[in-house]
Amino acid sequence: MPEKFLIIGLGNPGQRYKETRHNAGFMVVDQLARECGASVKKSHFSTDLASADFKGNSLLLAKPQTYMNLSGMAAVELVHYFKIDHSKLLVILDDIHLPLGKIRLRPQGSAGGHKGLDSIINHLATQNFARLRLGIHTERKKNDLADFVLSRFRKEETVVLDDMVRRATDAVKSYMTDGIESAMTRFNG
């Protein structure tokens, strides 16, 4: 029987934030949409949305347009409307604690200080959903976190970024076809 997956990439809406570190989740959703032959479009929800089939399963790709810290509003709206089981929800987010290029898939857990993920946990009233963290950390001063996550990737970082987005896209596909444990074994380094 076909399954229904909801993949939510976190980021901030608008051109101002388009290629910033905080929008790494959006980048993976856009790549997944391209590879599945779908296009992410505005919807009547507080999110941009794409729908696709992937190996016989239904796939919803979402980019909340609520700004990062309110991502839970969009997530709970989609989970309830489309009746998504939490075991079929995957949230993709940037992680300042992981080195640039590293990805980490987990079946559940805390927000780890990420306000967008914290919003989703609070709105869904559970931590029991998968998340894929994308490393964005490089050397920086400790007091400029907001400026850093809202900065664009430097030209010399784009090769690592492109590889990370490709591997993250492959990890999401593996999560949907092989399950979380297999995907973690294959992609967590």
OpenMM code with the backbone's topology and positions (N, CA, C; nanometers):
from openmm import Vec3, app, unit

residues = "MET PRO GLU LYS PHE LEU ILE ILE GLY LEU GLY ASN PRO GLY GLN ARG TYR LYS GLU THR ARG HIS ASN ALA GLY PHE MET VAL VAL ASP GLN LEU ALA ARG GLU CYS GLY ALA SER VAL LYS LYS SER HIS PHE SER THR ASP LEU ALA SER ALA ASP PHE LYS GLY ASN SER LEU LEU LEU ALA LYS PRO GLN THR TYR MET ASN LEU SER GLY MET ALA ALA VAL GLU LEU VAL HIS TYR PHE LYS ILE ASP HIS SER LYS LEU LEU VAL ILE LEU ASP ASP ILE HIS LEU PRO LEU GLY LYS ILE ARG LEU ARG PRO GLN GLY SER ALA GLY GLY HIS LYS GLY LEU ASP SER ILE ILE ASN HIS LEU ALA THR GLN ASN PHE ALA ARG LEU ARG LEU GLY ILE HIS THR GLU ARG LYS LYS ASN ASP LEU ALA ASP PHE VAL LEU SER ARG PHE ARG LYS GLU GLU THR VAL VAL LEU ASP ASP MET VAL ARG ARG ALA THR ASP ALA VAL LYS SER TYR MET THR ASP GLY ILE GLU SER ALA MET THR ARG PHE ASN GLY".split()
positions = [
    Vec3(0.0844, -0.1189, 0.0000),
    Vec3(0.0000, 0.0000, 0.0000),
    Vec3(0.0891, 0.1255, 0.0000),
    Vec3(0.0591, 0.2210, -0.0854),
    Vec3(0.1402, 0.3432, -0.0929),
    Vec3(0.1373, 0.4198, 0.0395),
    Vec3(0.2500, 0.4829, 0.0701),
    Vec3(0.2592, 0.5635, 0.1914),
    Vec3(0.2656, 0.7107, 0.1530),
    Vec3(0.2313, 0.7972, 0.2494),
    Vec3(0.2316, 0.9412, 0.2274),
    Vec3(0.3383, 1.0041, 0.3171),
    Vec3(0.4383, 1.0676, 0.2546),
    Vec3(0.5470, 1.1330, 0.3271),
    Vec3(0.5335, 1.2845, 0.3158),
    Vec3(0.5655, 1.3541, 0.4238),
    Vec3(0.5738, 1.4995, 0.4240),
    Vec3(0.7178, 1.5373, 0.4574),
    Vec3(0.7816, 1.6069, 0.3649),
    Vec3(0.9188, 1.6535, 0.3827),
    Vec3(0.9133, 1.8056, 0.3932),
    Vec3(0.9537, 1.8579, 0.5076),
    Vec3(0.9507, 2.0025, 0.5309),
    Vec3(1.0938, 2.0536, 0.5387),
    Vec3(1.1283, 2.1430, 0.4470),
    Vec3(1.2584, 2.2097, 0.4517),
    Vec3(1.2413, 2.3444, 0.5193),
    Vec3(1.3272, 2.3747, 0.6148),
    Vec3(1.3144, 2.5009, 0.6874),
    Vec3(1.3988, 2.6105, 0.6243),
    Vec3(1.3475, 2.7329, 0.6365),
    Vec3(1.4152, 2.8498, 0.5835),
    Vec3(1.3293, 2.9723, 0.6052),
    Vec3(1.3711, 3.0821, 0.5473),
    Vec3(1.2963, 3.2070, 0.5523),
    Vec3(1.2530, 3.2439, 0.4112),
    Vec3(1.1318, 3.2997, 0.3960),
    Vec3(1.0835, 3.3357, 0.2624),
    Vec3(1.1476, 3.4643, 0.2100),
    Vec3(1.1416, 3.4811, 0.0799),
    Vec3(1.1841, 3.6051, 0.0176),
    Vec3(1.3248, 3.6011, -0.0398),
    Vec3(1.3471, 3.6884, -0.1369),
    Vec3(1.4758, 3.6966, -0.2058),
    Vec3(1.5908, 3.7315, -0.1117),
    Vec3(1.5620, 3.8106, -0.0106),
    Vec3(1.6656, 3.8539, 0.0836),
    Vec3(1.7364, 3.7352, 0.1488),
    Vec3(1.6632, 3.6268, 0.1711),
    Vec3(1.7176, 3.5111, 0.2421),
    Vec3(1.7471, 3.3927, 0.1511),
    Vec3(1.7230, 3.4080, 0.0226),
    Vec3(1.7209, 3.2948, -0.0698),
    Vec3(1.8402, 3.1999, -0.0595),
    Vec3(1.9593, 3.2483, -0.0574),
    Vec3(2.0769, 3.1605, -0.0579),
    Vec3(2.1564, 3.1696, 0.0715),
    Vec3(2.0866, 3.1964, 0.1819),
    Vec3(2.1550, 3.2063, 0.3104),
    Vec3(2.1704, 3.0689, 0.3744),
    Vec3(2.2578, 3.0620, 0.4729),
    Vec3(2.2839, 2.9365, 0.5444),
    Vec3(2.1571, 2.8835, 0.6109),
    Vec3(2.0754, 2.9732, 0.6635),
    Vec3(1.9525, 2.9328, 0.7322),
    Vec3(1.8522, 2.8688, 0.6357),
    Vec3(1.8716, 2.8855, 0.5059),
    Vec3(1.7792, 2.8314, 0.4058),
    Vec3(1.8284, 2.7019, 0.3430),
    Vec3(1.9220, 2.6357, 0.4054),
    Vec3(1.9734, 2.5096, 0.3516),
    Vec3(1.8617, 2.4064, 0.3359),
    Vec3(1.7653, 2.4052, 0.4271),
    Vec3(1.6522, 2.3123, 0.4160),
    Vec3(1.5698, 2.3375, 0.2909),
    Vec3(1.5479, 2.4649, 0.2579),
    Vec3(1.4770, 2.5003, 0.1342),
    Vec3(1.5522, 2.4465, 0.0128),
    Vec3(1.6851, 2.4568, 0.0156),
    Vec3(1.7671, 2.4129, -0.0981),
    Vec3(1.7480, 2.2639, -0.1252),
    Vec3(1.7405, 2.1839, -0.0204),
    Vec3(1.7217, 2.0397, -0.0377),
    Vec3(1.5818, 2.0104, -0.0914),
    Vec3(1.4802, 2.0789, -0.0412),
    Vec3(1.3440, 2.0590, -0.0922),
    Vec3(1.3373, 2.0959, -0.2400),
    Vec3(1.3998, 2.2060, -0.2781),
    Vec3(1.4010, 2.2451, -0.4198),
    Vec3(1.4681, 2.1381, -0.5058),
    Vec3(1.5790, 2.0827, -0.4575),
    Vec3(1.6487, 1.9776, -0.5326),
    Vec3(1.5628, 1.8515, -0.5429),
    Vec3(1.4988, 1.8130, -0.4338),
    Vec3(1.4091, 1.6964, -0.4370),
    Vec3(1.2970, 1.7171, -0.5379),
    Vec3(1.2392, 1.8363, -0.5379),
    Vec3(1.1313, 1.8665, -0.6322),
    Vec3(1.1809, 1.8519, -0.7758),
    Vec3(1.2979, 1.9071, -0.8052),
    Vec3(1.3534, 1.8953, -0.9407),
    Vec3(1.3721, 1.7490, -0.9789),
    Vec3(1.4296, 1.6704, -0.8889),
    Vec3(1.4570, 1.5299, -0.9196),
    Vec3(1.3300, 1.4465, -0.9326),
    Vec3(1.2221, 1.4913, -0.8699),
    Vec3(1.0943, 1.4181, -0.8790),
    Vec3(1.0036, 1.4750, -0.9879),
    Vec3(1.0531, 1.5749, -1.0620),
    Vec3(0.9742, 1.6337, -1.1696),
    Vec3(0.8581, 1.7183, -1.1202),
    Vec3(0.8710, 1.7736, -1.0011),
    Vec3(0.7653, 1.8572, -0.9433),
    Vec3(0.8159, 2.0005, -0.9318),
    Vec3(0.7240, 2.0926, -0.9123),
    Vec3(0.7653, 2.2303, -0.8882),
    Vec3(0.6953, 2.2814, -0.7629),
    Vec3(0.7733, 2.3505, -0.6813),
    Vec3(0.7222, 2.4062, -0.5565),
    Vec3(0.6484, 2.5348, -0.5904),
    Vec3(0.5213, 2.5419, -0.5475),
    Vec3(0.4370, 2.6575, -0.5798),
    Vec3(0.3670, 2.7080, -0.4548),
    Vec3(0.3192, 2.8310, -0.4644),
    Vec3(0.2394, 2.8868, -0.3552),
    Vec3(0.1149, 2.8009, -0.3384),
    Vec3(0.0684, 2.7888, -0.2146),
    Vec3(-0.0521, 2.7112, -0.1867),
    Vec3(-0.1425, 2.7941, -0.0964),
    Vec3(-0.2599, 2.7399, -0.0665),
    Vec3(-0.3489, 2.8120, 0.0240),
    Vec3(-0.3091, 2.7904, 0.1697),
    Vec3(-0.2065, 2.7109, 0.1919),
    Vec3(-0.1504, 2.6946, 0.3257),
    Vec3(-0.0436, 2.8017, 0.3456),
    Vec3(0.0105, 2.8109, 0.4660),
    Vec3(0.1170, 2.9077, 0.4926),
    Vec3(0.2524, 2.8489, 0.4530),
    Vec3(0.2534, 2.7816, 0.3389),
    Vec3(0.3746, 2.7165, 0.2894),
    Vec3(0.3696, 2.7064, 0.1379),
    Vec3(0.4864, 2.7057, 0.0759),
    Vec3(0.4945, 2.6684, -0.0647),
    Vec3(0.5009, 2.5167, -0.0669),
    Vec3(0.4380, 2.4556, -0.1675),
    Vec3(0.4164, 2.3114, -0.1637),
    Vec3(0.4340, 2.2493, -0.3018),
    Vec3(0.4867, 2.1284, -0.3036),
    Vec3(0.4938, 2.0471, -0.4254),
    Vec3(0.4432, 1.9086, -0.3904),
    Vec3(0.3823, 1.8458, -0.4874),
    Vec3(0.3325, 1.7096, -0.4700),
    Vec3(0.3942, 1.6235, -0.5792),
    Vec3(0.4385, 1.5043, -0.5409),
    Vec3(0.5026, 1.4153, -0.6380),
    Vec3(0.4820, 1.2710, -0.5959),
    Vec3(0.5069, 1.1823, -0.6891),
    Vec3(0.5116, 1.0397, -0.6584),
    Vec3(0.6581, 1.0001, -0.6559),
    Vec3(0.6933, 0.9169, -0.5587),
    Vec3(0.8295, 0.8664, -0.5511),
    Vec3(0.8240, 0.7175, -0.5210),
    Vec3(0.8597, 0.6379, -0.6216),
    Vec3(0.8613, 0.4918, -0.6091),
    Vec3(0.7308, 0.4379, -0.5510),
    Vec3(0.6196, 0.4896, -0.6040),
    Vec3(0.4883, 0.4415, -0.5641),
    Vec3(0.4304, 0.5066, -0.4402),
    Vec3(0.5056, 0.5940, -0.3769),
    Vec3(0.4574, 0.6636, -0.2580),
    Vec3(0.4225, 0.8077, -0.2907),
    Vec3(0.3323, 0.8645, -0.2129),
    Vec3(0.2929, 1.0038, -0.2265),
    Vec3(0.3902, 1.0898, -0.1462),
    Vec3(0.4376, 1.1951, -0.2080),
    Vec3(0.5381, 1.2815, -0.1466),
    Vec3(0.4904, 1.4259, -0.1499),
    Vec3(0.4869, 1.4891, -0.0325),
    Vec3(0.4577, 1.6315, -0.0217),
    Vec3(0.5860, 1.7013, 0.0211),
    Vec3(0.6254, 1.8028, -0.0530),
    Vec3(0.7452, 1.8805, -0.0233),
    Vec3(0.7011, 2.0202, 0.0170),
    Vec3(0.7452, 2.0659, 0.1331),
    Vec3(0.6965, 2.1935, 0.1853),
    Vec3(0.8101, 2.2873, 0.2232),
    Vec3(0.7873, 2.4161, 0.1939),
    Vec3(0.8773, 2.5235, 0.2351),
    Vec3(0.7911, 2.6269, 0.3081),
    Vec3(0.7867, 2.6218, 0.4431),
    Vec3(0.7034, 2.7166, 0.5180),
    Vec3(0.7385, 2.8611, 0.4849),
    Vec3(0.6351, 2.9435, 0.4720),
    Vec3(0.6534, 3.0848, 0.4403),
    Vec3(0.6240, 3.1721, 0.5619),
    Vec3(0.6373, 3.1140, 0.6795),
    Vec3(0.6043, 3.1800, 0.8059),
    Vec3(0.7239, 3.2459, 0.8724),
    Vec3(0.8399, 3.2373, 0.8152),
    Vec3(0.9688, 3.2699, 0.8750),
    Vec3(1.0061, 3.1593, 0.9720),
    Vec3(1.1339, 3.1411, 0.9876),
    Vec3(1.1901, 3.0260, 1.0585),
    Vec3(1.1271, 3.0008, 1.1948),
    Vec3(1.1202, 3.1036, 1.2778),
    Vec3(1.0786, 3.0839, 1.4165),
    Vec3(0.9319, 3.0471, 1.4316),
    Vec3(0.8539, 3.0539, 1.3253),
    Vec3(0.7115, 3.0186, 1.3290),
    Vec3(0.6817, 2.8970, 1.2416),
    Vec3(0.7826, 2.8192, 1.2086),
    Vec3(0.7663, 2.7042, 1.1191),
    Vec3(0.6638, 2.6036, 1.1689),
    Vec3(0.6453, 2.5949, 1.2987),
    Vec3(0.5491, 2.5004, 1.3550),
    Vec3(0.4066, 2.5267, 1.3110),
    Vec3(0.3723, 2.6535, 1.2860),
    Vec3(0.2372, 2.6866, 1.2392),
    Vec3(0.2095, 2.6176, 1.1066),
    Vec3(0.3039, 2.6239, 1.0160),
    Vec3(0.2872, 2.5604, 0.8849),
    Vec3(0.2892, 2.4090, 0.8978),
    Vec3(0.3784, 2.3569, 0.9803),
    Vec3(0.3915, 2.2114, 0.9952),
    Vec3(0.2638, 2.1490, 1.0492),
    Vec3(0.2084, 2.2058, 1.1546),
    Vec3(0.0882, 2.1473, 1.2151),
    Vec3(-0.0303, 2.1563, 1.1189),
    Vec3(-0.0378, 2.2647, 1.0432),
    Vec3(-0.1430, 2.2815, 0.9431),
    Vec3(-0.1369, 2.1691, 0.8391),
    Vec3(-0.0185, 2.1397, 0.7890),
    Vec3(-0.0018, 2.0356, 0.6874),
    Vec3(-0.0240, 1.8959, 0.7442),
    Vec3(0.0322, 1.8692, 0.8610),
    Vec3(0.0179, 1.7372, 0.9235),
    Vec3(-0.1294, 1.7049, 0.9458),
    Vec3(-0.2058, 1.8016, 0.9948),
    Vec3(-0.3483, 1.7770, 1.0210),
    Vec3(-0.4295, 1.7667, 0.8922),
    Vec3(-0.4084, 1.8586, 0.7995),
    Vec3(-0.4883, 1.8584, 0.6765),
    Vec3(-0.4649, 1.7321, 0.5940),
    Vec3(-0.3393, 1.6939, 0.5778),
    Vec3(-0.3070, 1.5778, 0.4946),
    Vec3(-0.3012, 1.4468, 0.5739),
    Vec3(-0.3321, 1.4552, 0.7028),
    Vec3(-0.3348, 1.3361, 0.7899),
    Vec3(-0.2029, 1.2579, 0.7815),
    Vec3(-0.0947, 1.3280, 0.8079),
    Vec3(0.0392, 1.2695, 0.8017),
    Vec3(0.0732, 1.2065, 0.9366),
    Vec3(0.1077, 1.0801, 0.9334),
    Vec3(0.1564, 1.0132, 1.0535),
    Vec3(0.2951, 1.0690, 1.0854),
    Vec3(0.3226, 1.0938, 1.2125),
    Vec3(0.4524, 1.1516, 1.2499),
    Vec3(0.5696, 1.0658, 1.2045),
    Vec3(0.5468, 0.9364, 1.1861),
    Vec3(0.6546, 0.8487, 1.1391),
    Vec3(0.6875, 0.8719, 0.9913),
    Vec3(0.6062, 0.9508, 0.9229),
    Vec3(0.6288, 0.9820, 0.7809),
    Vec3(0.6614, 1.1297, 0.7602),
    Vec3(0.6964, 1.1973, 0.8679),
    Vec3(0.7348, 1.3382, 0.8627),
    Vec3(0.8861, 1.3489, 0.8772),
    Vec3(0.9482, 1.4241, 0.7875),
    Vec3(1.0917, 1.4521, 0.7950),
    Vec3(1.1119, 1.6025, 0.7821),
    Vec3(1.1826, 1.6610, 0.8774),
    Vec3(1.2140, 1.8037, 0.8757),
    Vec3(1.3622, 1.8197, 0.8426),
    Vec3(1.3916, 1.9067, 0.7461),
    Vec3(1.5291, 1.9314, 0.7021),
    Vec3(1.5684, 2.0720, 0.7465),
    Vec3(1.6798, 2.0830, 0.8184),
    Vec3(1.7176, 2.2108, 0.8765),
    Vec3(1.8685, 2.2291, 0.8781),
    Vec3(1.9093, 2.3547, 0.8856),
    Vec3(2.0507, 2.3875, 0.9000),
    Vec3(2.0929, 2.3604, 1.0439),
    Vec3(2.2205, 2.3315, 1.0643),
    Vec3(2.2721, 2.3066, 1.1989),
    Vec3(2.4081, 2.3730, 1.2146),
    Vec3(2.4131, 2.4719, 1.3017),
    Vec3(2.5353, 2.5480, 1.3270),
    Vec3(2.6398, 2.4647, 1.4007),
    Vec3(2.5968, 2.3548, 1.4633),
    Vec3(2.6889, 2.2716, 1.5414),
    Vec3(2.7607, 2.1666, 1.4566),
    Vec3(2.7160, 2.1472, 1.3337),
    Vec3(2.7809, 2.0514, 1.2434),
    Vec3(2.8702, 2.1261, 1.1449),
    Vec3(2.9859, 2.0710, 1.1123),
    Vec3(3.0732, 2.1360, 1.0140),
    Vec3(3.0061, 2.1439, 0.8769),
    Vec3(3.0402, 2.2470, 0.8039),
    Vec3(2.9863, 2.2648, 0.6692),
    Vec3(3.0048, 2.1370, 0.5884),
    Vec3(2.8957, 2.0887, 0.5307),
    Vec3(2.9002, 1.9706, 0.4451),
    Vec3(2.8563, 1.8423, 0.5119),
    Vec3(2.8588, 1.8372, 0.6447),
    Vec3(2.8197, 1.7149, 0.7161),
    Vec3(2.6670, 1.7107, 0.7287),
    Vec3(2.6088, 1.5920, 0.7146),
    Vec3(2.4650, 1.5760, 0.7363),
    Vec3(2.4436, 1.4717, 0.8456),
    Vec3(2.3320, 1.4871, 0.9177),
    Vec3(2.3008, 1.3920, 1.0242),
    Vec3(2.1494, 1.3683, 1.0280),
    Vec3(2.1117, 1.2442, 1.0064),
    Vec3(1.9717, 1.2019, 1.0085),
    Vec3(1.9430, 1.1386, 1.1436),
    Vec3(1.8304, 1.1753, 1.2058),
    Vec3(1.7898, 1.1191, 1.3344),
    Vec3(1.6393, 1.0893, 1.3314),
    Vec3(1.5971, 0.9836, 1.4029),
    Vec3(1.4548, 0.9489, 1.4047),
    Vec3(1.3718, 1.0393, 1.4948),
    Vec3(1.4356, 1.1089, 1.5886),
    Vec3(1.3652, 1.1966, 1.6827),
    Vec3(1.4690, 1.2722, 1.7631),
    Vec3(1.4240, 1.3564, 1.8561),
    Vec3(1.5182, 1.4262, 1.9427),
    Vec3(1.4755, 1.5681, 1.9719),
    Vec3(1.5613, 1.6374, 2.0440),
    Vec3(1.5312, 1.7745, 2.0848),
    Vec3(1.5593, 1.8722, 1.9700),
    Vec3(1.5257, 1.9974, 1.9950),
    Vec3(1.5494, 2.1021, 1.8953),
    Vec3(1.6967, 2.1396, 1.8876),
    Vec3(1.7728, 2.1131, 1.9915),
    Vec3(1.9152, 2.1456, 1.9900),
    Vec3(1.9430, 2.2933, 1.9710),
    Vec3(1.8514, 2.3784, 2.0180),
    Vec3(1.8702, 2.5221, 2.0061),
    Vec3(1.8195, 2.5828, 1.8763),
    Vec3(1.7682, 2.5017, 1.7848),
    Vec3(1.7183, 2.5531, 1.6566),
    Vec3(1.5736, 2.5997, 1.6742),
    Vec3(1.5498, 2.7281, 1.6565),
    Vec3(1.4178, 2.7847, 1.6850),
    Vec3(1.3081, 2.7362, 1.5900),
    Vec3(1.3420, 2.7100, 1.4652),
    Vec3(1.2427, 2.6571, 1.3715),
    Vec3(1.1986, 2.5175, 1.4110),
    Vec3(1.2939, 2.4324, 1.4454),
    Vec3(1.2616, 2.2969, 1.4898),
    Vec3(1.1874, 2.3012, 1.6227),
    Vec3(1.2270, 2.3910, 1.7116),
    Vec3(1.1583, 2.4070, 1.8397),
    Vec3(1.0116, 2.4442, 1.8178),
    Vec3(0.9846, 2.5315, 1.7235),
    Vec3(0.8473, 2.5706, 1.6916),
    Vec3(0.7657, 2.4504, 1.6445),
    Vec3(0.8253, 2.3665, 1.5614),
    Vec3(0.7547, 2.2474, 1.5123),
    Vec3(0.7276, 2.1506, 1.6270),
    Vec3(0.8262, 2.1271, 1.7113),
    Vec3(0.8082, 2.0384, 1.8266),
    Vec3(0.6949, 2.0900, 1.9153),
    Vec3(0.6926, 2.2198, 1.9417),
    Vec3(0.5881, 2.2776, 2.0267),
    Vec3(0.4502, 2.2686, 1.9630),
    Vec3(0.4391, 2.2969, 1.8345),
    Vec3(0.3083, 2.2924, 1.7678),
    Vec3(0.2557, 2.1498, 1.7516),
    Vec3(0.3440, 2.0552, 1.7270),
    Vec3(0.3010, 1.9156, 1.7128),
    Vec3(0.2921, 1.8446, 1.8482),
    Vec3(0.3474, 1.9068, 1.9517),
    Vec3(0.3493, 1.8508, 2.0877),
    Vec3(0.4195, 1.7148, 2.0915),
    Vec3(0.5236, 1.7002, 2.0105),
    Vec3(0.6034, 1.5778, 2.0110),
    Vec3(0.7399, 1.6048, 1.9481),
    Vec3(0.8385, 1.5258, 1.9906),
    Vec3(0.9710, 1.5262, 1.9282),
    Vec3(0.9868, 1.4035, 1.8393),
    Vec3(0.8825, 1.3237, 1.8301),
    Vec3(0.8900, 1.1939, 1.7624),
    Vec3(0.8635, 1.2049, 1.6124),
    Vec3(0.9552, 1.2671, 1.5436),
    Vec3(0.9548, 1.2724, 1.3973),
    Vec3(1.0999, 1.2872, 1.3534),
    Vec3(1.1274, 1.2420, 1.2330),
    Vec3(1.2651, 1.2431, 1.1820),
    Vec3(1.3099, 1.3839, 1.1461),
    Vec3(1.4409, 1.4026, 1.1548),
    Vec3(1.4990, 1.5296, 1.1121),
    Vec3(1.6334, 1.5034, 1.0460),
    Vec3(1.6622, 1.5858, 0.9471),
    Vec3(1.7888, 1.5784, 0.8751),
    Vec3(1.8583, 1.7121, 0.8942),
    Vec3(1.9686, 1.7084, 0.9669),
    Vec3(2.0443, 1.8305, 0.9961),
    Vec3(2.1554, 1.8481, 0.8925),
    Vec3(2.1710, 1.9723, 0.8466),
    Vec3(2.2690, 2.0071, 0.7441),
    Vec3(2.3742, 2.0988, 0.8054),
    Vec3(2.4984, 2.0554, 0.8061),
    Vec3(2.6044, 2.1342, 0.8677),
    Vec3(2.6349, 2.2620, 0.7922),
    Vec3(2.6340, 2.3741, 0.8651),
    Vec3(2.6660, 2.5035, 0.8043),
    Vec3(2.7807, 2.5728, 0.8773),
    Vec3(2.8384, 2.5082, 0.9782),
    Vec3(2.9401, 2.5706, 1.0633),
    Vec3(3.0724, 2.5905, 0.9895),
    Vec3(3.1242, 2.7087, 1.0038),
    Vec3(3.2618, 2.7390, 0.9647),
    Vec3(3.3190, 2.8234, 1.0776),
    Vec3(3.4431, 2.8606, 1.0678),
    Vec3(3.5015, 2.9455, 1.1724),
    Vec3(3.4287, 3.0800, 1.1734),
    Vec3(3.3895, 3.1214, 1.2923),
    Vec3(3.3184, 3.2482, 1.3073),
    Vec3(3.3355, 3.2975, 1.4498),
    Vec3(3.3035, 3.4232, 1.4735),
    Vec3(3.3031, 3.4765, 1.6097),
    Vec3(3.1787, 3.4241, 1.6803),
    Vec3(3.1884, 3.4034, 1.8094),
    Vec3(3.0777, 3.3446, 1.8842),
    Vec3(2.9589, 3.4397, 1.8990),
    Vec3(2.9793, 3.5689, 1.8904),
    Vec3(2.8709, 3.6629, 1.9174),
    Vec3(2.7924, 3.7049, 1.7935),
    Vec3(2.8157, 3.6433, 1.6807),
    Vec3(2.7478, 3.6868, 1.5583),
    Vec3(2.6615, 3.5764, 1.4980),
    Vec3(2.5972, 3.4953, 1.5813),
    Vec3(2.5210, 3.3805, 1.5326),
    Vec3(2.4112, 3.4213, 1.4344),
    Vec3(2.3288, 3.5208, 1.4702),
    Vec3(2.2192, 3.5617, 1.3817),
    Vec3(2.2731, 3.6106, 1.2475),
    Vec3(2.3752, 3.6939, 1.2522),
    Vec3(2.4344, 3.7428, 1.1270),
    Vec3(2.4911, 3.6275, 1.0454),
    Vec3(2.5541, 3.5318, 1.1141),
    Vec3(2.6156, 3.4193, 1.0438),
    Vec3(2.5112, 3.3337, 0.9723),
    Vec3(2.4046, 3.2923, 1.0417),
    Vec3(2.3069, 3.2030, 0.9772),
    Vec3(2.2296, 3.2741, 0.8671),
    Vec3(2.2238, 3.4066, 0.8734),
    Vec3(2.1542, 3.4820, 0.7688),
    Vec3(2.2492, 3.5301, 0.6589),
    Vec3(2.3742, 3.4875, 0.6663),
    Vec3(2.4703, 3.5242, 0.5616),
    Vec3(2.4660, 3.4218, 0.4487),
    Vec3(2.5096, 3.4646, 0.3327),
    Vec3(2.5169, 3.3754, 0.2171),
    Vec3(2.6440, 3.2907, 0.2260),
    Vec3(2.6393, 3.1763, 0.1608),
    Vec3(2.7588, 3.0929, 0.1536),
    Vec3(2.8635, 3.1649, 0.0699),
    Vec3(2.9882, 3.1557, 0.1107),
    Vec3(3.0972, 3.2163, 0.0340),
    Vec3(3.1211, 3.1342, -0.0923),
    Vec3(3.1761, 3.1989, -0.1932),
    Vec3(3.1996, 3.1339, -0.3222),
    Vec3(3.2789, 3.0048, -0.3064),
    Vec3(3.3802, 3.0065, -0.2221),
    Vec3(3.4642, 2.8879, -0.2046),
    Vec3(3.3928, 2.7753, -0.1287),
    Vec3(3.2774, 2.8039, -0.0693),
    Vec3(3.2003, 2.7017, 0.0026),
    Vec3(3.0968, 2.6322, -0.0857),
    Vec3(3.0729, 2.6842, -0.2054),
    Vec3(2.9626, 2.6323, -0.2870),
    Vec3(2.9838, 2.4888, -0.3338),
    Vec3(3.1065, 2.4472, -0.3549),
    Vec3(3.1312, 2.3078, -0.3947),
    Vec3(3.0881, 2.2142, -0.2822),
    Vec3(3.1251, 2.2486, -0.1581),
    Vec3(3.0859, 2.1676, -0.0418),
    Vec3(2.9344, 2.1729, -0.0239),
    Vec3(2.8758, 2.2916, -0.0388),
    Vec3(2.7307, 2.3075, -0.0269),
    Vec3(2.6574, 2.2216, -0.1289),
    Vec3(2.6979, 2.2291, -0.2545),
    Vec3(2.6315, 2.1513, -0.3598),
    Vec3(2.6394, 2.0019, -0.3317),
    Vec3(2.7545, 1.9555, -0.2845),
    Vec3(2.7702, 1.8142, -0.2506),
    Vec3(2.6797, 1.7772, -0.1327),
    Vec3(2.6699, 1.8654, -0.0330),
    Vec3(2.5848, 1.8393, 0.0825),
    Vec3(2.4380, 1.8304, 0.0409),
    Vec3(2.3933, 1.9198, -0.0447),
    Vec3(2.2542, 1.9177, -0.0919),
    Vec3(2.2272, 1.7887, -0.1690),
    Vec3(2.3220, 1.7464, -0.2506),
    Vec3(2.3061, 1.6210, -0.3254),
    Vec3(2.2968, 1.5014, -0.2308),
    Vec3(2.3881, 1.4938, -0.1333),
    Vec3(2.3856, 1.3822, -0.0381),
    Vec3(2.2601, 1.3853, 0.0487),
    Vec3(2.2169, 1.5048, 0.0883),
    Vec3(2.0946, 1.5172, 0.1684),
    Vec3(1.9734, 1.4706, 0.0883),
    Vec3(1.9692, 1.5048, -0.0388),
    Vec3(1.8609, 1.4594, -0.1262),
    Vec3(1.8608, 1.3074, -0.1354),
    Vec3(1.9772, 1.2489, -0.1521),
    Vec3(1.9882, 1.1025, -0.1550),
    Vec3(1.9473, 1.0413, -0.0214),
    Vec3(1.9811, 1.1077, 0.0893),
    Vec3(1.9439, 1.0578, 0.2222),
    Vec3(1.7924, 1.0575, 0.2398),
    Vec3(1.7254, 1.1606, 0.1904),
    Vec3(1.5788, 1.1660, 0.1994),
    Vec3(1.5174, 1.0519, 0.1188),
    Vec3(1.5687, 1.0296, 0.0001),
    Vec3(1.5175, 0.9193, -0.0825),
    Vec3(1.5384, 0.7855, -0.0123),
    Vec3(1.6547, 0.7667, 0.0475),
    Vec3(1.6836, 0.6433, 0.1200),
    Vec3(1.5907, 0.6279, 0.2398),
    Vec3(1.5654, 0.7366, 0.3100),
    Vec3(1.4719, 0.7361, 0.4232),
    Vec3(1.3341, 0.6857, 0.3789),
    Vec3(1.2891, 0.7307, 0.2630),
    Vec3(1.1559, 0.6916, 0.2152),
    Vec3(1.1516, 0.5481, 0.1640),
    Vec3(1.2591, 0.4999, 0.1051),
    Vec3(1.2570, 0.3654, 0.0459),
    Vec3(1.3119, 0.2572, 0.1378),
    Vec3(1.4154, 0.2904, 0.2155),
    Vec3(1.4839, 0.1895, 0.2966),
    Vec3(1.4562, 0.2008, 0.4456),
    Vec3(1.3974, 0.3133, 0.4894),
    Vec3(1.3720, 0.3353, 0.6313),
    Vec3(1.4808, 0.4181, 0.6965),
    Vec3(1.4478, 0.4714, 0.8124),
    Vec3(1.5378, 0.5641, 0.8812),
    Vec3(1.6683, 0.4989, 0.9253),
    Vec3(1.6618, 0.3786, 0.9789),
    Vec3(1.7837, 0.3140, 1.0298),
    Vec3(1.8846, 0.2893, 0.9179),
    Vec3(1.8369, 0.2378, 0.8065),
    Vec3(1.9250, 0.2124, 0.6925),
    Vec3(1.9837, 0.3426, 0.6385),
    Vec3(1.8995, 0.4454, 0.6283),
    Vec3(1.9467, 0.5748, 0.5787),
    Vec3(2.0499, 0.6357, 0.6736),
    Vec3(2.0280, 0.6212, 0.8039),
    Vec3(2.1247, 0.6725, 0.9015),
    Vec3(2.2590, 0.6018, 0.8864),
    Vec3(2.2556, 0.4709, 0.8728),
    Vec3(2.3789, 0.3933, 0.8579),
    Vec3(2.4553, 0.4372, 0.7337),
    Vec3(2.3829, 0.4634, 0.6278),
    Vec3(2.4463, 0.4979, 0.5005),
    Vec3(2.4986, 0.6414, 0.4957),
    Vec3(2.4254, 0.7367, 0.5574),
    Vec3(2.4580, 0.8776, 0.5358),
    Vec3(2.5173, 0.9508, 0.6548),
    Vec3(2.4980, 0.9036, 0.7767),
    Vec3(2.5581, 0.9721, 0.8920),
    Vec3(2.7060, 0.9372, 0.8974),
    Vec3(2.7909, 1.0384, 0.8924),
    Vec3(2.9344, 1.0118, 0.8885),
    Vec3(3.0058, 1.0401, 1.0159),
] * unit.nanometer
topology = app.Topology()
chain = topology.addChain("A")
for resn in residues:
    res = topology.addResidue(resn, chain)
    for name in ("N", "CA", "C"):
        topology.addAtom(name, app.Element.getBySymbol(name[0]), res)
